[in-house]
Amino acid sequence: MSLANLELAQDHWRGVFSWTELSRRGFSQAQVARMVRGGDLHLLRRGWYATGYAHPLVVQAVSAGGVCSCVTALDLHGIWVVARGNRAHVRARKAAHNAGGRRFCKQFSGPEPEIYPLDDIPTALRHALRCLDAEGIVAACDSILNQDLLDMADLVATFATAPLDIRDLLELCDGRAQSGTESIVRLRFRAMGLRFDIQVKIVGLGHVDFLIGDRLIVEIDSIEFHDKSPEQREADRLRDEIAHRLGYIPLRMSYNRVMFEWKDAAETITDLVRRREHLKALAGPRELVAEIDAAVDGDPDVDDTPNGDDEGDIGGDEYWDDPDFEGC
Ligand SMILES: [Zn+2]
């Protein structure tokens, strides 16, 4: 076994290895001591070593006396979690908890042995249940389901030791969410008592994140406006223009808007709903829908009603005859 082969072992190790693992891979104590002296391995604490390519958060966690877990491990596994800063979340074995000193993340059952320096998803999630709030838990689970990393039965098993109010959060999870911000907005819309659907396909426009009532579209921007390329901004403008032509009201919300300015964003939605703008008849003669559909999708011959049904709810007559229609 060479150091080069160790570098291929990413997954749960991320460049940090226990003596048990090094021994299992064929290293002798003398070889390990030689690599430490030569600078190829760095002793983090008794029985744990880091290579030069080790992930800094995993190094930080193991150096702190435990292993990388909770929201930090979920993040490293590619799962959406609410931003938690640069400090690693660390869980530890029972002896480390008993030693006092550093505060470790806990799960609803007792501490477990340390096997890998980076926890697997179920173990990390069990610990995150005590570090995240309800929105954060649902957003992380949505992300896990969306990427098929675990299924709902796995999540139910993972939540088994949690109190009832946390287990009940599983009923709010939805793997269709494309981002954690979208998950959080969905929960807030639900709490506001809004009638909405998610990931709705609108002919001529494609999928939108939220459709409130019949025509209020809310899109969650994963990229802040100032970080978007000129092409992305132009694409957004075109998409909004098409939505207006079809009679919809498009709104965009960024992560910052949702997380730090929600009160104002929610008031905008509430004002529109209070004026019943979200229920007014959809504008747009059938020919216009087909024209836009052809321009955007190149496939105008499928159902040409905006919400993918055949109810004819955007007939030209409705558009011109609707006394409530005030233009876009
Ligand atoms: Zn934690």
Residues whose N, C-alpha, C, O or C-beta is under 5 A from the ligand:
A	BS01	ZN	C70 V71 H89 C105 H127 C131
